Structure formats: structure tokens, C-alpha cells
Amino acid sequence: MKKAFTLIEIMISVAIVFVIMSVALQITSNAKHLFLLNKDYDTFVYKSSAALFGKGKNLYEKLRDFNIRNDKIIHILKKERLNVKNELEFSENENINSKNIQIIMNKIKVYNKAHQVKYYSVEIK
């Protein structure tokens, strides 16, 4: 005897097939995206190294020199203060409590050896 499938069984089986297909396609697209990101990164590193190799330095040496210079800048910033003249024009009564006066340059963005962003506050006189 042949067993006839009901409409509900067919709908459930079709739904399961669609779920499996969507998961498989999503995994494939994510893997392809990650592969393309990795490929672009490698291409960037190789092109940068090749461009700097013509100047006598590879990418690693160039980054090392950049970090050495940047560390010297960080060392100087930690020791010295930055003097900024406040050129705000005050009225005669000089009542500025109601105003919020902010100096834009209160932090300087620098990078350490691991290329992590560090913010060093600057004392303003």
C-alpha cells in the first residue's frame, strides 16, 4: 500500500529544506566575505611592502621606525606642557558662569607600539 503524505507533512518538510538551505547559504556567504577580507589585507600588505622595498625598506622596518619616532613624541608630550592662549573676548562684567567655555584642544591622539590609540591630556595655561 502506498502511504499518502498529508499537506501538513509536505509543508513541514519544505520548511525544513528552506531552513537548511538558508543556513548553508549564510555560512557560505560569511566564509566568502571573510576570505575576501583576508585576501584584501594580504594584498595591501604585499603591495605596501613592495612599494617600500623599492625605497630600501620593507613594511616592518618602516613601521618600526614610525613607532620609534612616535614613542619619542609620546615621551615629549608626557614631559612638556602645551601653552595655548585663550583669545576669548569678555564683556566688561566678566561674568562667564552662565557660559560653557571649552577649549577644543584638550587631548592629543597618539599611537603606541601596538598601534592602540592613547589619549594624553594636555595641560592648558
Sequence and secondary structure as in RCSB ss.txt:
>XXXX:A:sequence
MKKAFTLIEIMISVAIVFVIMSVALQITSNAKHLFLLNKDYDTFVYKSSAALFGKGKNLYEKLRDFNIRNDKIIH
ILKKERLNVKNELEFSENENINSKNIQIIMNKIKVYNKAHQVKYYSVEIK
>XXXX:A:secstr
      HHHHHHHHHHHHHHHHHHHHHHHHHHHHHHHHHHHHHHHHHHHHHHHTTT  HHHHHHHHHHHHHHHHH
HHHH  B         TT   TTS    S SEEEEE TT  EEEEE  B 
